Amino acid sequence: LRTSVPGMAPLWIDWDTLRANVKLSWPLPRRVSLEAESLSAQTDPADGTDPVELFSAGTAAGELRPNGQDIDYAGSFT
């Protein structure tokens, strides 16, 4: 997945497997869970320079839940 955000260098995010689980509700989902295996990210320079590895994780998991006006996050990387 190539990402581009104004003001930041483009990133290349890669994984072997990605699982997502969403519990839908209104006006926000009750829960969004993601789990990825062999997750990594690196810069994706457009000027021909070498990319820089930012991180890699054998397994990454995260969960988002609304909590009033806030959003709680719990996650892990190994």
N, C-alpha and C positions, 0 to 999 in steps of 0.2 A: 504494500500500500504506500503510495507516494503522497505525502501531505504537504500542503503549502498554506502558510499563515502569514498575512502581511507583517512585515517587520522581523520575520524570523527566516533562517535558512531552511530550505526544503529538507524534509526528513524522509527516509525510506524505512518503513516498519514492516517486518517480516515475521511469520510464524509457520509452524508445521500444521498444527490443528488449533481451531478456535471454536469454542462453544459459548452460546449466549442463551440466557433464560430471562424472560421478561414477564412479570405479573402485571397485567394491565389494569388500570383503574382510572377514574376521572377526578380531578383534572391532571394528575400525574401518575406515572406507573408506581405501583406499590413497591416494586423491587426490580432492579436490573443487575444481573450477574453475568460476569464474563470469566472464562478460563482459557488460557492459551498454553500450548507446549512449544518449546524452542522459540521463545519470543526474543526478538532483537531489534535494535534501532541504530541507524547510522545517518550521518549527514548525507545529502544527495546534491553535491555541488554541481552547478550548471556551467562553471568556468573551466572544467577539465582537471581541477585539482583532485587529489585523492580523498575519498570519503573518510570520515572519522567515526569509529564505533562509539556509540554513546552508552549502550548497555546490552547485556544479554542475560536471559534467565531460562533455566530448564523448564520451569513451570511458573506461571503468573496467574493469580486469581484476584478478582475484585468484585465488590458488591456495593451498589448505591441504593439508599432508601430515603424517602422524604421523612423529615422530622420537623413538623410544624413548618416554619418558613425556611428551615435549613435542609441540607442534604447530608446524611451521614455516609461515610465511606469506610469500608474495611477491606484490606487487601494484603496480599503477600507475594513475595518473589523468592524463588529458590534456584 
